[in-house]
């Protein structure tokens, strides 16, 4: 019997989570001019928590660009990532028909997913700029798969135990000490 995705994410080693996220970002990274082979993904994933290879720099830049594009999508509705997580589609303007509603809902959901996964992947690759997004995601719905991945990544990269008192506050302070978040 296969374990559910949330449980697998909660238990997976960081290198496996990183590989999974990198595979999900192959197309968005390719749009940024960063083409990853399976060997590249394996090398980057294996290097997490170690010295990352020079190939990590363009991947991080591509991920930052992909996250920024998704933030721009949300900004069209005047939303930050945090606000978008808390905003239902009935509160989003600009649709009149069911088709428009579905199109906007898909754009909003895709932007949120790309920001969540991109921020987690960036954190795994040593870029802590989007730690606040990950903490917002976790606070919004801690049982969501993306929030579980975010918590797992932040726990592994920070070294802060998941059951630590005020875990989110400790992670935020750690990220700020590291020059991120």
C-alpha positions in Angstrom: 0.0 0.0 0.0 1.4 3.4 -1.0 1.7 6.1 1.6 -0.2 9.3 1.0 1.8 12.3 -0.4 1.6 14.3 2.8 3.1 11.5 4.9 5.8 10.8 2.3 6.7 14.5 2.3 6.8 14.6 6.1 9.2 11.6 6.2 11.3 12.1 3.1 15.0 13.0 3.2 15.8 16.5 2.0 17.6 15.2 -1.1 14.5 13.3 -2.2 12.2 16.3 -1.6 14.7 18.5 -3.5 14.7 16.1 -6.4 10.9 16.0 -6.5 10.6 19.8 -6.5 13.3 20.2 -9.1 11.5 17.8 -11.4 8.3 19.8 -10.9 10.2 23.0 -11.9 11.9 21.6 -15.1 9.5 23.4 -17.4 9.5 26.8 -15.5 13.2 26.7 -15.2 13.6 25.9 -18.9 11.5 29.0 -19.6 14.2 30.9 -17.7 16.9 29.4 -19.8 17.9 26.7 -17.2 17.7 23.2 -18.6 18.1 20.5 -16.1 18.8 16.9 -17.0 18.0 14.0 -14.6 21.8 13.9 -13.8 21.7 17.6 -13.0 18.8 17.1 -10.6 20.5 14.1 -9.0 23.7 16.1 -8.5 22.0 19.2 -7.1 19.8 17.1 -4.8 22.8 15.1 -3.5 24.6 18.3 -2.7 21.9 19.8 -0.5 23.3 20.5 2.9 26.8 20.4 1.4 28.7 22.7 -0.9 26.4 23.2 -3.8 27.9 23.0 -7.3 28.3 26.1 -9.5 25.2 24.8 -11.4 23.1 25.8 -8.4 23.5 29.5 -9.0 21.5 29.6 -12.3 18.9 27.3 -10.9 18.4 29.6 -7.9 18.2 32.6 -10.3 15.7 30.8 -12.4 13.6 29.8 -9.4 13.7 33.4 -8.1 12.4 34.6 -11.5 9.7 32.0 -11.6 8.5 33.0 -8.1 8.6 36.7 -9.1 6.4 35.9 -12.1 3.9 34.2 -9.9 4.0 37.1 -7.4 3.2 39.4 -10.4 0.2 37.2 -11.3 -1.2 37.7 -7.8 -0.3 41.4 -7.8 -2.7 41.8 -10.8 -5.5 41.3 -8.2 -3.7 43.5 -5.6 -2.6 40.4 -3.6 0.6 39.4 -1.9 1.2 35.7 -1.4 -0.1 35.8 2.2 -3.2 37.7 1.1 -3.8 35.3 -1.8 -3.8 32.3 0.6 -6.5 34.0 2.6 -8.6 35.2 -0.3 -11.4 33.1 -1.8 -12.3 33.3 -5.5 -15.5 35.1 -4.7 -13.3 38.0 -3.5 -11.3 38.2 -6.7 -12.6 40.7 -9.2 -12.5 40.4 -13.0 -14.7 37.5 -13.8 -18.3 37.4 -15.0 -18.7 34.0 -16.6 -18.0 30.5 -15.3 -15.2 30.2 -17.9 -13.5 33.4 -16.6 -13.9 32.3 -13.0 -12.3 28.9 -13.8 -9.4 30.6 -15.7 -8.7 33.1 -12.9 -9.0 30.3 -10.3 -6.5 28.2 -12.2 -4.1 31.2 -12.5 -4.4 32.0 -8.8 -3.9 28.4 -7.7 -0.9 27.9 -10.1 0.7 31.1 -8.8 0.3 30.0 -5.2 1.7 26.5 -5.9 4.7 27.8 -7.8 5.5 30.3 -5.1 5.2 27.6 -2.4 7.2 25.0 -4.2 9.8 27.5 -5.5 10.3 29.0 -2.0 10.8 25.5 -0.5 13.2 24.6 -3.3 15.1 27.8 -2.9 15.4 27.2 0.9 16.7 23.7 0.2 19.3 25.2 -2.2 20.5 27.7 0.4 18.5 30.8 -0.6 16.4 31.9 2.4 14.8 35.0 0.8 11.3 33.4 0.7 11.3 31.9 4.2 8.5 34.3 5.2 6.4 32.9 2.4 7.0 29.4 3.7 6.0 30.4 7.2 2.9 32.1 5.9 2.0 28.9 4.1 2.5 26.8 7.2 0.5 29.2 9.3 -2.4 29.3 6.8 -2.9 25.5 6.5 -0.3 23.3 8.3 -1.9 20.1 6.9 -1.7 21.2 3.3 0.9 19.2 1.3 2.8 22.3 0.3 2.9 23.4 3.9 4.2 20.0 5.0 6.9 20.2 2.4 7.7 23.8 3.5 7.9 22.7 7.2 10.0 19.7 6.4 12.5 21.7 4.3 12.8 24.5 6.9 13.2 21.9 9.7 16.0 20.2 7.8 17.9 23.3 6.6 17.6 25.1 9.9 18.2 22.2 12.2 15.4 23.3 14.5 13.4 20.4 15.8 9.8 20.4 14.5 8.4 20.2 18.0 10.5 23.1 19.3 8.6 25.7 21.3 7.7 28.6 18.9 9.2 26.7 16.0 8.1 29.4 13.4 9.7 32.2 15.5 12.9 30.2 15.9 13.0 29.5 12.1 12.3 33.2 11.3 15.2 34.3 13.6 17.5 31.6 12.2 16.8 32.8 8.6 17.4 36.4 9.5 20.7 35.4 11.1 21.6 33.7 7.9 20.9 36.8 5.9 17.6 35.6 4.5 13.9 36.0 5.3 
